[in-house]
Amino acid sequence: MSTMPVPAPGAMPPPALRPPADGECQFCGAQPAAHTQYQSVTSIVILYVISSQRGWMCRNCGLATFRHHTNKSLVGGWWGIGVIAIPIMLIANRLRLGRILRLAPPQPTPGVAAQLPAPLDPGKPVMTRSGGIVTIVVLASLVLVVACGVLVALLPS
């Protein structure tokens, strides 16, 4: 038979934890947070998939999510018809990031039970990740192919 611990006289019970509410980060529960959405595209030949993540995000979690989705598009979007969506997604995500970057540093909210104990680490900038490197290689290759085509067209036969 187990017995329940008896609180000391005058002791307050611990407050009940609640999920993050509006204005609190859905990942870490910190505030301030803004409601935003980030998208990414992955494509293979004629198929493409658009992934989306929306919700309340603090500055750190929002920046980490932005970098994740941007990198995902830059790695997987070049290989099919989804390439058309890459510039649109990049511009839309960058505009949404502006609201997140204007937020104050995240502060923990007492009494909130969130998925993470602390805000996400934003990690490396996009252009130093694999997506940035793939993008540079793809664009450099495209410029090289176009330049070679122009040179061949200009050569006398």
RAHUPE-V509573 format. One record per residue. N is the residue number from 1. RES is the residue in three letters. SS is DSSP state (2 for helix, 1 for strand, 0 for the rest). OMEGA is omega in radians with two decimals (* if undefined). Layout:
n:N res:RES ss:SS omega:OMEGA
n:N res:RES ss:SS omega:OMEGA
This chain:
n:1 res:MET ss:0 omega:3.14
n:2 res:SER ss:0 omega:3.12
n:3 res:THR ss:0 omega:3.10
n:4 res:MET ss:0 omega:3.08
n:5 res:PRO ss:0 omega:-3.13
n:6 res:VAL ss:0 omega:-3.14
n:7 res:PRO ss:0 omega:3.10
n:8 res:ALA ss:0 omega:3.12
n:9 res:PRO ss:0 omega:3.11
n:10 res:GLY ss:0 omega:-3.14
n:11 res:ALA ss:0 omega:3.14
n:12 res:MET ss:0 omega:3.07
n:13 res:PRO ss:0 omega:3.13
n:14 res:PRO ss:0 omega:-3.13
n:15 res:PRO ss:0 omega:3.11
n:16 res:ALA ss:0 omega:3.11
n:17 res:LEU ss:0 omega:-3.13
n:18 res:ARG ss:1 omega:3.08
n:19 res:PRO ss:0 omega:3.11
n:20 res:PRO ss:0 omega:3.13
n:21 res:ALA ss:0 omega:3.08
n:22 res:ASP ss:0 omega:-3.12
n:23 res:GLY ss:0 omega:3.09
n:24 res:GLU ss:0 omega:-3.07
n:25 res:CYS ss:0 omega:-3.14
n:26 res:GLN ss:0 omega:-3.13
n:27 res:PHE ss:0 omega:-3.02
n:28 res:CYS ss:0 omega:3.12
n:29 res:GLY ss:0 omega:-3.12
n:30 res:ALA ss:0 omega:3.06
n:31 res:GLN ss:1 omega:0.01
n:32 res:PRO ss:0 omega:3.11
n:33 res:ALA ss:0 omega:3.10
n:34 res:ALA ss:1 omega:3.10
n:35 res:HIS ss:1 omega:-3.10
n:36 res:THR ss:1 omega:-3.14
n:37 res:GLN ss:1 omega:3.05
n:38 res:TYR ss:1 omega:-3.11
n:39 res:GLN ss:1 omega:3.04
n:40 res:SER ss:1 omega:3.14
n:41 res:VAL ss:1 omega:3.04
n:42 res:THR ss:1 omega:-3.10
n:43 res:SER ss:1 omega:3.04
n:44 res:ILE ss:1 omega:3.14
n:45 res:VAL ss:1 omega:-3.09
n:46 res:ILE ss:0 omega:3.12
n:47 res:LEU ss:1 omega:3.05
n:48 res:TYR ss:1 omega:3.12
n:49 res:VAL ss:1 omega:3.07
n:50 res:ILE ss:1 omega:3.10
n:51 res:SER ss:1 omega:-3.10
n:52 res:SER ss:1 omega:3.06
n:53 res:GLN ss:1 omega:-3.13
n:54 res:ARG ss:1 omega:3.10
n:55 res:GLY ss:1 omega:3.11
n:56 res:TRP ss:1 omega:-3.12
n:57 res:MET ss:1 omega:3.03
n:58 res:CYS ss:0 omega:-3.08
n:59 res:ARG ss:2 omega:-3.10
n:60 res:ASN ss:2 omega:-3.13
n:61 res:CYS ss:2 omega:3.10
n:62 res:GLY ss:2 omega:3.12
n:63 res:LEU ss:2 omega:3.11
n:64 res:ALA ss:2 omega:3.14
n:65 res:THR ss:2 omega:3.07
n:66 res:PHE ss:2 omega:-3.11
n:67 res:ARG ss:2 omega:3.12
n:68 res:HIS ss:2 omega:-3.10
n:69 res:HIS ss:2 omega:3.10
n:70 res:THR ss:2 omega:3.12
n:71 res:ASN ss:2 omega:3.13
n:72 res:LYS ss:2 omega:3.11
n:73 res:SER ss:2 omega:-3.09
n:74 res:LEU ss:2 omega:3.08
n:75 res:VAL ss:2 omega:-2.97
n:76 res:GLY ss:2 omega:-3.06
n:77 res:GLY ss:0 omega:-3.02
n:78 res:TRP ss:0 omega:-2.86
n:79 res:TRP ss:0 omega:3.10
n:80 res:GLY ss:1 omega:-3.08
n:81 res:ILE ss:0 omega:3.12
n:82 res:GLY ss:0 omega:3.11
n:83 res:VAL ss:2 omega:3.12
n:84 res:ILE ss:2 omega:-3.07
n:85 res:ALA ss:2 omega:-3.06
n:86 res:ILE ss:2 omega:-3.12
n:87 res:PRO ss:2 omega:3.14
n:88 res:ILE ss:2 omega:-3.14
n:89 res:MET ss:2 omega:-3.11
n:90 res:LEU ss:2 omega:3.14
n:91 res:ILE ss:2 omega:-3.13
n:92 res:ALA ss:2 omega:3.14
n:93 res:ASN ss:2 omega:-3.14
n:94 res:ARG ss:2 omega:3.09
n:95 res:LEU ss:2 omega:3.12
n:96 res:ARG ss:2 omega:3.14
n:97 res:LEU ss:2 omega:-3.13
n:98 res:GLY ss:2 omega:3.11
n:99 res:ARG ss:2 omega:-3.12
n:100 res:ILE ss:2 omega:-3.10
n:101 res:LEU ss:2 omega:3.10
n:102 res:ARG ss:0 omega:3.13
n:103 res:LEU ss:0 omega:3.05
n:104 res:ALA ss:0 omega:3.09
n:105 res:PRO ss:0 omega:-3.09
n:106 res:PRO ss:0 omega:3.09
n:107 res:GLN ss:1 omega:3.14
n:108 res:PRO ss:0 omega:3.11
n:109 res:THR ss:0 omega:3.14
n:110 res:PRO ss:0 omega:3.06
n:111 res:GLY ss:0 omega:-3.12
n:112 res:VAL ss:1 omega:3.07
n:113 res:ALA ss:0 omega:-3.11
n:114 res:ALA ss:0 omega:3.13
n:115 res:GLN ss:0 omega:-3.07
n:116 res:LEU ss:0 omega:3.13
n:117 res:PRO ss:0 omega:-3.12
n:118 res:ALA ss:0 omega:3.10
n:119 res:PRO ss:0 omega:3.10
n:120 res:LEU ss:0 omega:3.03
n:121 res:ASP ss:0 omega:-3.11
n:122 res:PRO ss:0 omega:3.10
n:123 res:GLY ss:0 omega:-3.09
n:124 res:LYS ss:0 omega:3.04
n:125 res:PRO ss:0 omega:-3.04
n:126 res:VAL ss:2 omega:-3.04
n:127 res:MET ss:2 omega:3.06
n:128 res:THR ss:2 omega:3.08
n:129 res:ARG ss:0 omega:-3.11
n:130 res:SER ss:2 omega:3.14
n:131 res:GLY ss:2 omega:3.10
n:132 res:GLY ss:2 omega:3.14
n:133 res:ILE ss:2 omega:3.11
n:134 res:VAL ss:2 omega:-3.13
n:135 res:THR ss:2 omega:3.12
n:136 res:ILE ss:2 omega:-3.14
n:137 res:VAL ss:2 omega:-3.12
n:138 res:VAL ss:2 omega:-3.12
n:139 res:LEU ss:2 omega:3.10
n:140 res:ALA ss:2 omega:3.11
n:141 res:SER ss:2 omega:3.12
n:142 res:LEU ss:2 omega:3.11
n:143 res:VAL ss:2 omega:3.13
n:144 res:LEU ss:2 omega:3.13
n:145 res:VAL ss:2 omega:3.14
n:146 res:VAL ss:2 omega:-3.14
n:147 res:ALA ss:2 omega:3.11
n:148 res:CYS ss:2 omega:3.10
n:149 res:GLY ss:2 omega:3.12
n:150 res:VAL ss:2 omega:3.13
n:151 res:LEU ss:2 omega:3.13
n:152 res:VAL ss:2 omega:3.14
n:153 res:ALA ss:2 omega:-3.10
n:154 res:LEU ss:2 omega:-3.13
n:155 res:LEU ss:0 omega:3.09
n:156 res:PRO ss:0 omega:-3.13
n:157 res:SER ss:0 omega:*
